[in-house]
């Protein structure tokens, strides 16, 4: 698990490899990641947008941004948490994701919450030595 805290809001990410959706012989690896956002602050906040930077094993970078997460813009009261799962296809067996969420406090001010950098790694192919 990877974790980062910004302004008492903690983001935890747990990545996993989806072997049943991947096809390494075709250069296609698929990963899932589970995210938990926990509001440890004393204010109500709403997740308004996300920005991801996805870097594959060859150093190619793709930026993905948009409103909310998985079609939602959750409101988190103090002590609340929100969990979702999403996925990421890669053309290499490993990569790194990092980013931030744009949050809005009850007074309307916007701020960014760090998403910790995390590694996407397919399990190594089993090798047999003769």
Protein Blocks (a to p, Z undefined) as FASTA:
>chain_A
ZZddeehiacdddddddfklgcfknopacdddddddddfbfbdcddfbdcdddddfkopa
cddddeheehiacdddehiacddddddddfbfbdcdddddddddfkopacdddddddddd
ddddddddZZ
